[in-house]
C-alpha cells in the first residue's frame, strides 16, 4: 500500500522489495530505490529539513520576528 502526500508524491513498494516513489500527475514516471538507498535518502531529507527549519528560525529571530 502506498502512502500519499496529497498533490505531491506517492510512496510504496514493488513486488521486488524496492521502494517506489511515483511522481505527481503532471509529471511522468517513478523513482525506484533499494531499501538501503531509501533509508539513506530519508536520513538525508530529515537532516536537510531540520537545518532548513533551524535556518528559518534564526532568520526570523535576527529579523525581529519578520521573515
C-alpha positions as a Python dict, from the first residue, in 0.01 Angstrom:
ca = {
    (1, 'X'): (0, 0, 0),
    (2, 'X'): (128, 344, -89),
    (3, 'X'): (142, 649, 135),
    (4, 'X'): (29, 963, -41),
    (5, 'X'): (144, 1316, 23),
    (6, 'X'): (-155, 1484, -137),
    (7, 'X'): (-68, 1656, -463),
    (8, 'X'): (298, 1570, -438),
    (9, 'X'): (424, 1215, -406),
    (10, 'X'): (300, 861, -368),
    (11, 'X'): (542, 622, -198),
    (12, 'X'): (506, 246, -197),
    (13, 'X'): (694, -72, -280),
    (14, 'X'): (700, -318, -564),
    (15, 'X'): (699, -698, -569),
    (16, 'X'): (1081, -700, -583),
    (17, 'X'): (1103, -529, -241),
    (18, 'X'): (1215, -192, -378),
    (19, 'X'): (1076, 140, -257),
    (20, 'X'): (895, 326, -536),
    (21, 'X'): (815, 698, -548),
    (22, 'X'): (552, 783, -807),
    (23, 'X'): (575, 1138, -933),
    (24, 'X'): (274, 1375, -931),
    (25, 'X'): (13, 1355, -1204),
    (26, 'X'): (159, 1647, -1401),
    (27, 'X'): (493, 1462, -1418),
    (28, 'X'): (551, 1117, -1554),
    (29, 'X'): (734, 820, -1419),
    (30, 'X'): (866, 696, -1091),
    (31, 'X'): (1189, 657, -897),
    (32, 'X'): (1293, 318, -758),
    (33, 'X'): (1528, 276, -461),
    (34, 'X'): (1663, -24, -278),
    (35, 'X'): (1560, -27, 89),
    (36, 'X'): (1915, 80, 185),
    (37, 'X'): (1907, 371, -62),
    (38, 'X'): (1560, 473, 60),
    (39, 'X'): (1678, 481, 423),
    (40, 'X'): (1982, 690, 328),
    (41, 'X'): (1759, 933, 136),
    (42, 'X'): (1517, 955, 429),
    (43, 'X'): (1803, 1028, 667),
    (44, 'X'): (1940, 1298, 436),
    (45, 'X'): (1596, 1456, 389),
    (46, 'X'): (1538, 1458, 766),
    (47, 'X'): (1872, 1632, 826),
    (48, 'X'): (1815, 1888, 547),
    (49, 'X'): (1462, 1961, 673),
    (50, 'X'): (1593, 2014, 1027),
    (51, 'X'): (1864, 2251, 903),
    (52, 'X'): (1613, 2441, 689),
    (53, 'X'): (1379, 2484, 987),
    (54, 'X'): (1665, 2598, 1207),
    (55, 'X'): (1788, 2847, 947),
    (56, 'X'): (1435, 2981, 906),
    (57, 'X'): (1404, 3021, 1282),
    (58, 'X'): (1743, 3201, 1302),
    (59, 'X'): (1645, 3439, 1021),
    (60, 'X'): (1314, 3506, 1198),
    (61, 'X'): (1485, 3583, 1529),
    (62, 'X'): (1752, 3801, 1365),
    (63, 'X'): (1486, 4000, 1179),
    (64, 'X'): (1283, 4063, 1493),
    (65, 'X'): (1015, 3810, 1408),
    (66, 'X'): (972, 3922, 1046),
    (67, 'X'): (1061, 3680, 769),
}
